[in-house]
Amino acid sequence: MESPELYTSRTATKTVIRQSIPTEHSSTTELRPARGTPWQDRLAELARLASASLGADSRNSNAGPLIHQHLDAIESILRDPRPRLTDEMTTREGRRHSFRTKSLLGEPDASDLEEPEWLAKTRYDERRCQQMSSELTTLLGEVTTLNLELQQRRKESVQIRELYEDKCRGLTRSVAELEDEVSELHSDLKEDAVELEGMQGTVNGLQNWIEGMRDEQRKARTTRDIARKNMRRWGGRKPPFEKTETGGEMVLDGLSAWMRGWKDVEDGFQVRALGRRNRREQRQQLLRQVSINTAPDDLS
């Protein structure tokens, strides 16, 4: 593989030679030897051409330095006792000679048209780096966009969490208030049960009193009937009805007392029911006020 310095030097030499040598080489092209000719024959042919072209035109004077350079290279090869180095130098000089000859003739070598391996590899690496840079730039843009979206989602999640916590606090307050209301309702139920037992006791007392009065009336009626029969049998006078009148007054007095007790029980029941209703309305009003105060926070 050629080094960058050798490639640059060769390119510059070719440019200088092409600028200094005319492009009309049809006659020279016809005198080129065939491939595979021994180098000894070629040297002899070159000597003949040099003898024939002495003083031909001014082109020889322009090509003189280049011819001397080739002759120096040939002499160094032939006089070098080291065969391997000689072979290597011969190969290199042959390539240079072919390159310069083709440059003089205006015919570029196929190897000249091909890029050196290091240059091709460098260009490939550059293209690869550009491609990777473009891909990484695109990936960076996507990652940046994803990061912004994740930050936006995080803000939304924080807002949702705050809203959820506010809602949970409101529900906790509502549950606590409902528990208080349930407790009060249990108390009301107990009070109602006590009042119901009192009313049932009052009604049972009235019923027992009425049944007792009925028993007394039956006994009094039986007594009167027996007395009447005895009086008819013995021809006595009819007894006065003082006892009957006294029994009627007792019934009226008992009913009046029972009505007064029932009225007291009814008034107490109404007072307690009114108190429970007022407490329930106050609690519902407080719940509505709390819901109104927390509504703007939930909407935000």
BALOBA-1460 file (C-alpha; in Angstrom, 3 decimals):
// residues 300
<rec num="1" residu="m" x="0.000" y="0.000" z="0.000"/>
<rec num="2" residu="e" x="1.376" y="3.399" z="-0.973"/>
<rec num="3" residu="s" x="1.927" y="6.041" z="1.639"/>
<rec num="4" residu="p" x="0.169" y="9.421" z="1.449"/>
<rec num="5" residu="e" x="3.493" y="11.191" z="0.739"/>
<rec num="6" residu="l" x="4.302" y="8.897" z="-2.197"/>
<rec num="7" residu="y" x="0.818" y="9.317" z="-3.646"/>
<rec num="8" residu="t" x="1.015" y="13.120" z="-3.337"/>
<rec num="9" residu="s" x="4.513" y="13.215" z="-4.868"/>
<rec num="10" residu="r" x="3.451" y="11.028" z="-7.748"/>
<rec num="11" residu="t" x="0.396" y="13.149" z="-8.464"/>
<rec num="12" residu="a" x="2.426" y="16.360" z="-8.393"/>
<rec num="13" residu="t" x="5.085" y="14.872" z="-10.716"/>
<rec num="14" residu="k" x="2.453" y="13.768" z="-13.177"/>
<rec num="15" residu="t" x="0.902" y="17.227" z="-13.184"/>
<rec num="16" residu="v" x="4.243" y="18.955" z="-13.815"/>
<rec num="17" residu="i" x="5.182" y="16.557" z="-16.609"/>
<rec num="18" residu="r" x="1.833" y="16.946" z="-18.317"/>
<rec num="19" residu="q" x="2.150" y="20.708" z="-18.203"/>
<rec num="20" residu="s" x="5.717" y="20.655" z="-19.608"/>
<rec num="21" residu="i" x="5.348" y="17.960" z="-22.328"/>
<rec num="22" residu="p" x="3.258" y="18.469" z="-25.482"/>
<rec num="23" residu="t" x="0.379" y="16.050" z="-26.061"/>
<rec num="24" residu="e" x="1.252" y="14.938" z="-29.608"/>
<rec num="25" residu="h" x="2.720" y="11.445" z="-29.134"/>
<rec num="26" residu="s" x="1.396" y="9.444" z="-32.007"/>
<rec num="27" residu="s" x="4.842" y="8.696" z="-33.393"/>
<rec num="28" residu="t" x="6.239" y="7.809" z="-29.973"/>
<rec num="29" residu="t" x="3.346" y="5.491" z="-29.266"/>
<rec num="30" residu="e" x="4.107" y="3.594" z="-32.432"/>
<rec num="31" residu="l" x="7.770" y="3.097" z="-31.324"/>
<rec num="32" residu="r" x="6.875" y="1.559" z="-27.953"/>
<rec num="33" residu="p" x="8.228" y="-2.004" z="-27.577"/>
<rec num="34" residu="a" x="5.940" y="-4.945" z="-27.126"/>
<rec num="35" residu="r" x="5.324" y="-6.369" z="-23.675"/>
<rec num="36" residu="g" x="7.657" y="-9.211" z="-22.670"/>
<rec num="37" residu="t" x="10.714" y="-7.758" z="-24.495"/>
<rec num="38" residu="p" x="13.983" y="-8.344" z="-22.539"/>
<rec num="39" residu="w" x="15.270" y="-5.277" z="-20.818"/>
<rec num="40" residu="q" x="18.664" y="-5.652" z="-22.500"/>
<rec num="41" residu="d" x="16.980" y="-5.291" z="-25.915"/>
<rec num="42" residu="r" x="15.036" y="-2.359" z="-24.664"/>
<rec num="43" residu="l" x="18.211" y="-0.626" z="-23.487"/>
<rec num="44" residu="a" x="19.777" y="-1.191" z="-26.884"/>
<rec num="45" residu="e" x="16.684" y="0.192" z="-28.586"/>
<rec num="46" residu="l" x="16.761" y="3.238" z="-26.314"/>
<rec num="47" residu="a" x="20.428" y="3.823" z="-27.160"/>
<rec num="48" residu="r" x="19.561" y="3.668" z="-30.852"/>
<rec num="49" residu="l" x="16.697" y="6.117" z="-30.383"/>
<rec num="50" residu="a" x="18.930" y="8.471" z="-28.417"/>
<rec num="51" residu="s" x="21.543" y="8.422" z="-31.192"/>
<rec num="52" residu="a" x="18.911" y="9.072" z="-33.837"/>
<rec num="53" residu="s" x="17.264" y="11.943" z="-31.962"/>
<rec num="54" residu="l" x="20.348" y="14.001" z="-31.244"/>
<rec num="55" residu="g" x="19.557" y="17.569" z="-32.202"/>
<rec num="56" residu="a" x="16.124" y="16.619" z="-33.543"/>
<rec num="57" residu="d" x="14.041" y="19.256" z="-31.744"/>
<rec num="58" residu="s" x="13.826" y="21.161" z="-28.509"/>
<rec num="59" residu="r" x="11.766" y="18.471" z="-26.822"/>
<rec num="60" residu="n" x="14.898" y="16.546" z="-25.899"/>
<rec num="61" residu="s" x="16.226" y="19.486" z="-23.937"/>
<rec num="62" residu="n" x="13.011" y="19.628" z="-21.934"/>
<rec num="63" residu="a" x="13.081" y="15.883" z="-21.230"/>
<rec num="64" residu="g" x="16.801" y="15.821" z="-20.444"/>
<rec num="65" residu="p" x="16.555" y="15.989" z="-16.646"/>
<rec num="66" residu="l" x="13.952" y="13.244" z="-16.583"/>
<rec num="67" residu="i" x="16.069" y="11.003" z="-18.856"/>
<rec num="68" residu="h" x="19.117" y="11.538" z="-16.647"/>
<rec num="69" residu="q" x="17.056" y="10.624" z="-13.599"/>
<rec num="70" residu="h" x="15.993" y="7.354" z="-15.229"/>
<rec num="71" residu="l" x="19.554" y="6.610" z="-16.293"/>
<rec num="72" residu="d" x="20.778" y="7.190" z="-12.733"/>
<rec num="73" residu="a" x="18.183" y="4.759" z="-11.455"/>
<rec num="74" residu="i" x="19.187" y="2.143" z="-14.052"/>
<rec num="75" residu="e" x="22.885" y="2.524" z="-13.188"/>
<rec num="76" residu="s" x="22.171" y="2.180" z="-9.464"/>
<rec num="77" residu="i" x="20.217" y="-1.005" z="-10.114"/>
<rec num="78" residu="l" x="22.854" y="-2.576" z="-12.353"/>
<rec num="79" residu="r" x="25.754" y="-1.674" z="-10.062"/>
<rec num="80" residu="d" x="24.061" y="-2.756" z="-6.804"/>
<rec num="81" residu="p" x="25.478" y="-6.123" z="-5.604"/>
<rec num="82" residu="r" x="22.399" y="-6.934" z="-3.457"/>
<rec num="83" residu="p" x="19.969" y="-8.929" z="-5.574"/>
<rec num="84" residu="r" x="16.861" y="-8.670" z="-3.396"/>
<rec num="85" residu="l" x="17.169" y="-4.940" z="-3.005"/>
<rec num="86" residu="t" x="17.922" y="-4.717" z="-6.706"/>
<rec num="87" residu="d" x="14.760" y="-6.666" z="-7.545"/>
<rec num="88" residu="e" x="12.669" y="-4.481" z="-5.262"/>
<rec num="89" residu="m" x="14.163" y="-1.282" z="-6.674"/>
<rec num="90" residu="t" x="13.742" y="-2.638" z="-10.181"/>
<rec num="91" residu="t" x="10.068" y="-3.265" z="-9.517"/>
<rec num="92" residu="r" x="9.555" y="0.206" z="-8.069"/>
<rec num="93" residu="e" x="11.566" y="1.912" z="-10.782"/>
<rec num="94" residu="g" x="9.684" y="-0.074" z="-13.398"/>
<rec num="95" residu="r" x="6.438" y="1.207" z="-11.995"/>
<rec num="96" residu="r" x="7.760" y="4.765" z="-11.921"/>
<rec num="97" residu="h" x="9.131" y="4.415" z="-15.441"/>
<rec num="98" residu="s" x="5.803" y="3.096" z="-16.676"/>
<rec num="99" residu="f" x="3.999" y="5.905" z="-14.900"/>
<rec num="100" residu="r" x="6.290" y="8.627" z="-16.279"/>
<rec num="101" residu="t" x="6.271" y="7.148" z="-19.754"/>
<rec num="102" residu="k" x="2.516" y="7.025" z="-19.793"/>
<rec num="103" residu="s" x="2.447" y="10.526" z="-18.386"/>
<rec num="104" residu="l" x="4.677" y="11.719" z="-21.231"/>
<rec num="105" residu="l" x="2.448" y="9.936" z="-23.716"/>
<rec num="106" residu="g" x="-0.707" y="11.246" z="-22.094"/>
<rec num="107" residu="e" x="-1.966" y="7.723" z="-21.272"/>
<rec num="108" residu="p" x="-2.883" y="7.334" z="-17.599"/>
<rec num="109" residu="d" x="-2.245" y="3.981" z="-15.967"/>
<rec num="110" residu="a" x="-5.135" y="1.974" z="-14.578"/>
<rec num="111" residu="s" x="-3.495" y="2.037" z="-11.145"/>
<rec num="112" residu="d" x="-3.406" y="5.831" z="-11.348"/>
<rec num="113" residu="l" x="-7.129" y="5.913" z="-11.873"/>
<rec num="114" residu="e" x="-7.735" y="3.763" z="-8.790"/>
<rec num="115" residu="e" x="-7.628" y="5.346" z="-5.360"/>
<rec num="116" residu="p" x="-5.045" y="4.056" z="-2.909"/>
<rec num="117" residu="e" x="-6.304" y="1.686" z="-0.276"/>
<rec num="118" residu="w" x="-5.577" y="4.073" z="2.577"/>
<rec num="119" residu="l" x="-7.459" y="6.878" z="0.840"/>
<rec num="120" residu="a" x="-10.441" y="4.645" z="0.089"/>
<rec num="121" residu="k" x="-10.455" y="3.437" z="3.693"/>
<rec num="122" residu="t" x="-10.206" y="7.018" z="4.944"/>
<rec num="123" residu="r" x="-13.123" y="8.106" z="2.783"/>
<rec num="124" residu="y" x="-15.143" y="5.085" z="3.889"/>
<rec num="125" residu="d" x="-14.414" y="5.912" z="7.520"/>
<rec num="126" residu="e" x="-15.434" y="9.518" z="6.917"/>
<rec num="127" residu="r" x="-18.696" y="8.460" z="5.295"/>
<rec num="128" residu="r" x="-19.295" y="6.005" z="8.107"/>
<rec num="129" residu="c" x="-18.597" y="8.682" z="10.713"/>
<rec num="130" residu="q" x="-20.943" y="11.098" z="8.961"/>
<rec num="131" residu="q" x="-23.658" y="8.445" z="8.838"/>
<rec num="132" residu="m" x="-23.182" y="7.573" z="12.497"/>
<rec num="133" residu="s" x="-23.147" y="11.258" z="13.415"/>
<rec num="134" residu="s" x="-26.420" y="11.772" z="11.547"/>
<rec num="135" residu="e" x="-27.979" y="8.749" z="13.231"/>
<rec num="136" residu="l" x="-26.773" y="9.854" z="16.660"/>
<rec num="137" residu="t" x="-28.098" y="13.368" z="16.035"/>
<rec num="138" residu="t" x="-31.497" y="11.936" z="15.115"/>
<rec num="139" residu="l" x="-31.404" y="9.675" z="18.166"/>
<rec num="140" residu="l" x="-30.466" y="12.622" z="20.377"/>
<rec num="141" residu="g" x="-33.447" y="14.573" z="19.047"/>
<rec num="142" residu="e" x="-35.772" y="11.654" z="19.741"/>
<rec num="143" residu="v" x="-34.369" y="11.185" z="23.250"/>
<rec num="144" residu="t" x="-34.751" y="14.918" z="23.933"/>
<rec num="145" residu="t" x="-38.363" y="14.821" z="22.751"/>
<rec num="146" residu="l" x="-39.000" y="11.743" z="24.877"/>
<rec num="147" residu="n" x="-37.454" y="13.469" z="27.896"/>
<rec num="148" residu="l" x="-39.727" y="16.487" z="27.423"/>
<rec num="149" residu="e" x="-42.759" y="14.229" z="27.106"/>
<rec num="150" residu="l" x="-41.764" y="12.326" z="30.251"/>
<rec num="151" residu="q" x="-41.371" y="15.598" z="32.163"/>
<rec num="152" residu="q" x="-44.817" y="16.693" z="30.968"/>
<rec num="153" residu="r" x="-46.267" y="13.342" z="32.013"/>
<rec num="154" residu="r" x="-44.572" y="13.722" z="35.412"/>
<rec num="155" residu="k" x="-46.173" y="17.146" z="35.918"/>
<rec num="156" residu="e" x="-49.553" y="15.746" z="34.935"/>
<rec num="157" residu="s" x="-49.040" y="12.799" z="37.295"/>
<rec num="158" residu="v" x="-48.178" y="15.171" z="40.153"/>
<rec num="159" residu="q" x="-51.320" y="17.212" z="39.467"/>
<rec num="160" residu="i" x="-53.442" y="14.065" z="39.304"/>
<rec num="161" residu="r" x="-51.921" y="12.834" z="42.560"/>
<rec num="162" residu="e" x="-52.618" y="16.149" z="44.306"/>
<rec num="163" residu="l" x="-56.181" y="16.101" z="43.010"/>
<rec num="164" residu="y" x="-56.553" y="12.500" z="44.153"/>
<rec num="165" residu="e" x="-55.189" y="13.305" z="47.619"/>
<rec num="166" residu="d" x="-57.568" y="16.281" z="47.942"/>
<rec num="167" residu="k" x="-60.440" y="14.059" z="46.888"/>
<rec num="168" residu="c" x="-59.385" y="11.408" z="49.396"/>
<rec num="169" residu="r" x="-59.216" y="14.003" z="52.173"/>
<rec num="170" residu="g" x="-62.688" y="15.215" z="51.236"/>
<rec num="171" residu="l" x="-63.999" y="11.664" z="51.212"/>
<rec num="172" residu="t" x="-62.341" y="11.020" z="54.577"/>
<rec num="173" residu="r" x="-64.093" y="14.052" z="56.051"/>
<rec num="174" residu="s" x="-67.375" y="12.947" z="54.516"/>
<rec num="175" residu="v" x="-66.963" y="9.429" z="55.892"/>
<rec num="176" residu="a" x="-66.151" y="10.791" z="59.359"/>
<rec num="177" residu="e" x="-69.207" y="13.039" z="59.258"/>
<rec num="178" residu="l" x="-71.354" y="10.165" z="58.040"/>
<rec num="179" residu="e" x="-70.045" y="8.014" z="60.879"/>
<rec num="180" residu="d" x="-71.015" y="10.756" z="63.330"/>
<rec num="181" residu="e" x="-74.431" y="10.959" z="61.738"/>
<rec num="182" residu="v" x="-74.838" y="7.180" z="61.929"/>
<rec num="183" residu="s" x="-73.852" y="7.303" z="65.599"/>
<rec num="184" residu="e" x="-76.434" y="10.001" z="66.237"/>
<rec num="185" residu="l" x="-79.018" y="8.002" z="64.348"/>
<rec num="186" residu="h" x="-78.276" y="5.023" z="66.603"/>
<rec num="187" residu="s" x="-78.782" y="7.292" z="69.598"/>
<rec num="188" residu="d" x="-82.046" y="8.538" z="68.117"/>
<rec num="189" residu="l" x="-83.182" y="4.982" z="67.535"/>
<rec num="190" residu="k" x="-82.452" y="4.135" z="71.161"/>
<rec num="191" residu="e" x="-84.357" y="7.204" z="72.332"/>
<rec num="192" residu="d" x="-87.232" y="6.326" z="70.039"/>
<rec num="193" residu="a" x="-87.228" y="2.799" z="71.417"/>
<rec num="194" residu="v" x="-87.382" y="4.172" z="74.980"/>
<rec num="195" residu="e" x="-90.188" y="6.542" z="74.036"/>
<rec num="196" residu="l" x="-92.029" y="3.753" z="72.274"/>
<rec num="197" residu="e" x="-91.761" y="1.589" z="75.382"/>
<rec num="198" residu="g" x="-93.080" y="4.502" z="77.446"/>
<rec num="199" residu="m" x="-96.004" y="5.001" z="75.102"/>
<rec num="200" residu="q" x="-96.709" y="1.276" z="75.056"/>
<rec num="201" residu="g" x="-96.581" y="1.290" z="78.856"/>
<rec num="202" residu="t" x="-99.025" y="4.201" z="78.967"/>
<rec num="203" residu="v" x="-101.391" y="2.459" z="76.562"/>
<rec num="204" residu="n" x="-101.081" y="-0.796" z="78.487"/>
<rec num="205" residu="g" x="-101.806" y="1.075" z="81.721"/>
<rec num="206" residu="l" x="-104.925" y="2.588" z="80.195"/>
<rec num="207" residu="q" x="-106.001" y="-0.802" z="78.896"/>
<rec num="208" residu="n" x="-105.468" y="-2.422" z="82.308"/>
<rec num="209" residu="w" x="-107.345" y="0.392" z="84.017"/>
<rec num="210" residu="i" x="-110.241" y="0.039" z="81.576"/>
<rec num="211" residu="e" x="-110.366" y="-3.720" z="82.120"/>
<rec num="212" residu="g" x="-110.321" y="-3.156" z="85.884"/>
<rec num="213" residu="m" x="-113.167" y="-0.677" z="85.585"/>
<rec num="214" residu="r" x="-115.114" y="-3.195" z="83.506"/>
<rec num="215" residu="d" x="-114.613" y="-5.842" z="86.176"/>
<rec num="216" residu="e" x="-115.790" y="-3.446" z="88.861"/>
<rec num="217" residu="q" x="-118.840" y="-2.531" z="86.762"/>
<rec num="218" residu="r" x="-119.684" y="-6.189" z="86.247"/>
<rec num="219" residu="k" x="-119.355" y="-6.827" z="89.960"/>
<rec num="220" residu="a" x="-121.446" y="-3.745" z="90.784"/>
<rec num="221" residu="r" x="-124.082" y="-4.785" z="88.256"/>
<rec num="222" residu="t" x="-124.195" y="-8.280" z="89.715"/>
<rec num="223" residu="t" x="-124.521" y="-6.843" z="93.206"/>
<rec num="224" residu="r" x="-127.331" y="-4.538" z="92.137"/>
<rec num="225" residu="d" x="-129.196" y="-7.350" z="90.424"/>
<rec num="226" residu="i" x="-128.965" y="-9.505" z="93.536"/>
<rec num="227" residu="a" x="-130.121" y="-6.608" z="95.709"/>
<rec num="228" residu="r" x="-133.075" y="-5.930" z="93.453"/>
<rec num="229" residu="k" x="-134.132" y="-9.560" z="93.512"/>
<rec num="230" residu="n" x="-133.945" y="-9.639" z="97.288"/>
<rec num="231" residu="m" x="-135.897" y="-6.430" z="97.594"/>
<rec num="232" residu="r" x="-138.610" y="-7.733" z="95.311"/>
<rec num="233" residu="r" x="-138.784" y="-10.916" z="97.273"/>
<rec num="234" residu="w" x="-139.058" y="-9.123" z="100.602"/>
<rec num="235" residu="g" x="-140.965" y="-6.059" z="99.345"/>
<rec num="236" residu="g" x="-138.348" y="-3.469" z="100.243"/>
<rec num="237" residu="r" x="-137.682" y="-0.065" z="98.674"/>
<rec num="238" residu="k" x="-135.260" y="0.609" z="95.792"/>
<rec num="239" residu="p" x="-131.734" y="1.576" z="97.044"/>
<rec num="240" residu="p" x="-130.141" y="4.903" z="95.966"/>
<rec num="241" residu="f" x="-127.583" y="5.005" z="93.068"/>
<rec num="242" residu="e" x="-124.800" y="6.884" z="94.878"/>
<rec num="243" residu="k" x="-122.321" y="4.111" z="94.190"/>
<rec num="244" residu="t" x="-122.947" y="4.201" z="90.453"/>
<rec num="245" residu="e" x="-122.435" y="7.929" z="90.273"/>
<rec num="246" residu="t" x="-119.243" y="7.583" z="92.272"/>
<rec num="247" residu="g" x="-117.974" y="4.965" z="89.765"/>
<rec num="248" residu="g" x="-118.613" y="7.308" z="86.783"/>
<rec num="249" residu="e" x="-116.668" y="10.111" z="88.410"/>
<rec num="250" residu="m" x="-113.779" y="7.746" z="88.978"/>
<rec num="251" residu="v" x="-113.766" y="6.806" z="85.272"/>
<rec num="252" residu="l" x="-113.709" y="10.435" z="84.192"/>
<rec num="253" residu="d" x="-110.908" y="11.265" z="86.616"/>
<rec num="254" residu="g" x="-108.836" y="8.297" z="85.372"/>
<rec num="255" residu="l" x="-109.326" y="9.221" z="81.721"/>
<rec num="256" residu="s" x="-108.351" y="12.837" z="82.404"/>
<rec num="257" residu="a" x="-105.158" y="11.735" z="84.187"/>
<rec num="258" residu="w" x="-104.273" y="9.366" z="81.387"/>
<rec num="259" residu="m" x="-104.795" y="12.081" z="78.771"/>
<rec num="260" residu="r" x="-102.517" y="14.419" z="80.712"/>
<rec num="261" residu="g" x="-99.785" y="11.765" z="80.826"/>
<rec num="262" residu="w" x="-100.200" y="10.993" z="77.149"/>
<rec num="263" residu="k" x="-99.930" y="14.690" z="76.320"/>
<rec num="264" residu="d" x="-96.664" y="14.926" z="78.245"/>
<rec num="265" residu="v" x="-95.248" y="11.918" z="76.408"/>
<rec num="266" residu="e" x="-96.319" y="13.334" z="73.039"/>
<rec num="267" residu="d" x="-94.773" y="16.738" z="73.781"/>
<rec num="268" residu="g" x="-91.454" y="15.134" z="74.775"/>
<rec num="269" residu="f" x="-91.437" y="13.010" z="71.642"/>
<rec num="270" residu="q" x="-92.064" y="16.038" z="69.421"/>
<rec num="271" residu="v" x="-89.341" y="18.060" z="71.154"/>
<rec num="272" residu="r" x="-86.751" y="15.313" z="70.696"/>
<rec num="273" residu="a" x="-87.791" y="14.748" z="67.063"/>
<rec num="274" residu="l" x="-87.457" y="18.485" z="66.374"/>
<rec num="275" residu="g" x="-83.973" y="18.510" z="67.925"/>
<rec num="276" residu="r" x="-82.872" y="15.572" z="65.801"/>
<rec num="277" residu="r" x="-84.226" y="17.203" z="62.654"/>
<rec num="278" residu="n" x="-82.420" y="20.475" z="63.431"/>
<rec num="279" residu="r" x="-79.111" y="18.653" z="64.005"/>
<rec num="280" residu="r" x="-79.511" y="16.747" z="60.736"/>
<rec num="281" residu="e" x="-80.213" y="19.933" z="58.774"/>
<rec num="282" residu="q" x="-77.192" y="21.665" z="60.307"/>
<rec num="283" residu="r" x="-74.969" y="18.707" z="59.376"/>
<rec num="284" residu="q" x="-76.234" y="18.667" z="55.791"/>
<rec num="285" residu="q" x="-75.678" y="22.413" z="55.500"/>
<rec num="286" residu="l" x="-72.111" y="21.974" z="56.769"/>
<rec num="287" residu="l" x="-71.488" y="19.218" z="54.205"/>
<rec num="288" residu="r" x="-72.756" y="21.437" z="51.399"/>
<rec num="289" residu="q" x="-70.520" y="24.275" z="52.570"/>
<rec num="290" residu="v" x="-67.469" y="21.971" z="52.627"/>
<rec num="291" residu="s" x="-68.243" y="20.651" z="49.137"/>
<rec num="292" residu="i" x="-68.577" y="24.214" z="47.794"/>
<rec num="293" residu="n" x="-65.235" y="25.224" z="49.341"/>
<rec num="294" residu="t" x="-63.390" y="22.195" z="47.935"/>
<rec num="295" residu="a" x="-64.973" y="22.329" z="44.461"/>
<rec num="296" residu="p" x="-62.520" y="24.970" z="42.985"/>
<rec num="297" residu="d" x="-59.522" y="22.956" z="44.213"/>
<rec num="298" residu="d" x="-60.812" y="19.828" z="42.494"/>
<rec num="299" residu="l" x="-61.480" y="21.656" z="39.234"/>
<rec num="300" residu="s" x="-58.012" y="23.217" z="39.169"/>
